[in-house]
Amino acid sequence: MRPALLAVLLLAAITVPAFARQDDPRLRDLFGDLQNARTSTESRLVEQKIWRIWSQDGNAQVDALMELGANAMQAGDLDAALDAFNRVVALDDSFAEGFNKRATVEFMRGDYDASVADIERTLKLEPRHFGALSGLGQIYLVLNDKPAALKAFEAALKVNPHLTGAADMVEKLKKELSGKPT
């Protein structure tokens, strides 16, 4: 093989990961970009790139089940969505987004204990998962644990300072917990 072609192939193998998920090397720079984003448009574009990476396992079967589960969620078929995400985590128990999606379905079904457990697993695999942290805040709001909700939303904002919903909740919860009217 010619040296120039070999160099191009080696460079491609180094710079293009074989999979995309929470351990994808591109995420480090994207999280830096997220911290430094100056506008909401810029931050949303970076968020979208992060979510795309998080959502792809690289295993064709897992990726197909992720799509199936997401489509079922959108259609309101929570049983089918839960089944798909159960199969995802059975196939790859190191894929953070599989646990995060399953936590979302469990939340929608009102199974808060299971949702919290899956969020904890998501965060063990991907501590920067601002979606899981925000979801945890939502669960604690439903459970009326305002201090825990505040802590979760603040953690989400440390990772992604552009989450306006989380920022609004932090402001509201701080006022409520301090006894000031909202």
C-alpha positions as CSV (number, residue, x, y, z in Angstrom):
1,M,0.0,0.0,0.0
2,R,1.3,3.5,-0.9
3,P,2.5,5.5,2.1
4,A,0.2,8.4,1.4
5,L,-2.9,6.2,1.3
6,L,-1.8,4.4,4.4
7,A,-1.4,7.7,6.2
8,V,-4.9,8.9,5.2
9,L,-6.4,5.6,6.4
10,L,-4.6,5.7,9.7
11,L,-5.6,9.3,10.3
12,A,-9.2,8.4,9.5
13,A,-9.1,5.5,12.0
14,I,-7.7,7.8,14.7
15,T,-10.0,10.8,14.2
16,V,-13.3,9.0,13.5
17,P,-14.5,6.8,16.4
18,A,-15.9,3.4,15.7
19,F,-18.8,4.2,17.9
20,A,-20.5,7.3,19.3
21,R,-21.7,7.3,22.9
22,Q,-20.7,8.8,26.3
23,D,-17.1,7.8,25.9
24,D,-16.7,9.4,22.5
25,P,-13.6,11.6,22.5
26,R,-15.4,14.4,20.7
27,L,-17.5,15.1,23.7
28,R,-14.6,16.7,25.7
29,D,-14.4,19.6,23.2
30,L,-18.1,19.8,22.8
31,F,-18.6,20.3,26.5
32,G,-16.0,23.0,26.4
33,D,-17.9,24.6,23.6
34,L,-21.1,24.4,25.6
35,Q,-19.5,26.2,28.5
36,N,-18.2,28.9,26.2
37,A,-21.3,29.4,24.0
38,R,-22.3,33.0,23.8
39,T,-25.8,32.7,22.4
40,S,-28.7,30.4,22.9
41,T,-28.5,29.4,19.2
42,E,-24.9,28.5,19.6
43,S,-25.6,26.5,22.8
44,R,-28.5,24.6,21.1
45,L,-26.3,23.6,18.2
46,V,-23.7,22.2,20.6
47,E,-26.4,20.4,22.6
48,Q,-27.7,18.8,19.5
49,K,-24.2,17.5,18.6
50,I,-23.9,16.1,22.1
51,W,-27.3,14.4,22.0
52,R,-26.5,12.9,18.6
53,I,-23.3,11.3,20.0
54,W,-25.0,10.2,23.2
55,S,-27.8,8.6,21.2
56,Q,-25.7,6.3,19.1
57,D,-24.2,3.1,20.6
58,G,-22.5,1.9,17.4
59,N,-24.1,-1.5,17.7
60,A,-26.7,-1.7,14.9
61,Q,-29.1,-3.7,17.0
62,V,-28.9,-1.3,19.9
63,D,-29.2,1.7,17.6
64,A,-32.3,0.2,16.0
65,L,-33.9,-0.5,19.4
66,M,-33.1,3.1,20.5
67,E,-34.9,4.4,17.4
68,L,-37.8,2.0,18.0
69,G,-38.1,3.1,21.6
70,A,-37.9,6.8,20.7
71,N,-40.7,6.4,18.1
72,A,-42.8,4.5,20.6
73,M,-42.4,7.3,23.1
74,Q,-43.4,9.9,20.6
75,A,-46.5,7.8,19.7
76,G,-47.4,7.5,23.4
77,D,-46.8,3.7,23.5
78,L,-45.0,3.6,26.8
79,D,-45.1,-0.2,27.1
80,A,-43.4,-0.6,23.7
81,A,-40.9,2.1,24.5
82,L,-40.0,0.5,27.9
83,D,-39.6,-2.9,26.2
84,A,-37.3,-1.4,23.6
85,F,-35.1,0.3,26.2
86,N,-35.1,-2.8,28.4
87,R,-33.6,-4.6,25.5
88,V,-31.1,-1.8,24.9
89,V,-29.7,-2.0,28.4
90,A,-29.7,-5.8,28.3
91,L,-27.6,-5.7,25.2
92,D,-25.3,-3.0,26.4
93,D,-25.2,-2.2,30.1
94,S,-22.5,0.4,29.5
95,F,-24.5,2.7,27.3
96,A,-25.6,5.7,29.3
97,E,-28.3,6.9,26.9
98,G,-30.1,3.5,27.1
99,F,-30.6,4.0,30.8
100,N,-31.5,7.7,30.4
101,K,-34.2,6.9,27.8
102,R,-35.6,4.1,30.0
103,A,-35.6,6.5,33.0
104,T,-37.7,8.9,30.9
105,V,-40.2,6.3,30.1
106,E,-40.3,5.2,33.8
107,F,-40.9,8.8,34.8
108,M,-43.8,9.1,32.3
109,R,-45.3,5.9,33.7
110,G,-45.0,7.2,37.3
111,D,-42.4,4.7,38.4
112,Y,-40.2,7.3,40.1
113,D,-38.0,4.8,42.0
114,A,-37.1,3.0,38.9
115,S,-36.5,6.3,37.1
116,V,-34.2,7.6,39.8
117,A,-32.2,4.3,39.7
118,D,-31.8,4.5,36.0
119,I,-30.7,8.2,36.2
120,E,-28.1,7.2,38.8
121,R,-26.8,4.5,36.4
122,T,-26.8,7.1,33.6
123,L,-24.8,9.5,35.7
124,K,-22.4,6.8,36.8
125,L,-21.6,6.2,33.1
126,E,-21.8,9.9,32.0
127,P,-21.6,12.4,34.9
128,R,-22.0,15.3,32.5
129,H,-25.5,14.1,31.4
130,F,-27.4,17.4,31.8
131,G,-30.6,15.8,30.6
132,A,-30.5,13.1,33.3
133,L,-29.7,15.7,35.9
134,S,-32.6,17.9,34.8
135,G,-34.8,14.8,34.8
136,L,-33.8,14.0,38.3
137,G,-34.8,17.5,39.3
138,Q,-38.2,17.0,37.7
139,I,-38.7,13.8,39.7
140,Y,-37.8,15.5,42.9
141,L,-40.3,18.2,42.1
142,V,-43.0,15.6,41.7
143,L,-42.0,14.0,44.9
144,N,-42.1,17.5,46.6
145,D,-38.4,17.2,47.6
146,K,-37.5,20.8,46.7
147,P,-33.9,20.8,48.2
148,A,-33.0,17.7,46.2
149,A,-34.7,19.2,43.1
150,L,-32.6,22.4,43.5
151,K,-29.4,20.4,43.9
152,A,-30.2,18.4,40.7
153,F,-31.0,21.5,38.6
154,E,-27.9,23.3,39.9
155,A,-25.8,20.3,38.9
156,A,-27.3,20.3,35.4
157,L,-26.5,24.0,35.0
158,K,-22.9,23.5,36.0
159,V,-22.6,21.2,33.0
160,N,-24.8,23.2,30.7
161,P,-25.3,26.8,31.8
162,H,-27.7,27.4,29.0
163,L,-30.6,25.3,30.2
164,T,-33.2,28.0,30.7
165,G,-35.8,25.7,32.2
166,A,-33.3,24.5,34.8
167,A,-32.2,28.1,35.5
168,D,-35.8,29.2,36.0
169,M,-36.4,26.3,38.4
170,V,-33.3,27.2,40.4
171,E,-34.4,30.7,40.8
172,K,-37.9,29.7,41.8
173,L,-36.8,27.0,44.2
174,K,-34.2,29.3,45.9
175,K,-37.0,31.8,46.5
176,E,-39.4,29.1,47.8
177,L,-36.8,27.5,50.1
178,S,-35.8,30.9,51.5
179,G,-39.4,31.7,52.2
180,K,-39.6,34.6,49.7
181,P,-42.8,34.8,47.6
182,T,-42.4,33.6,44.0
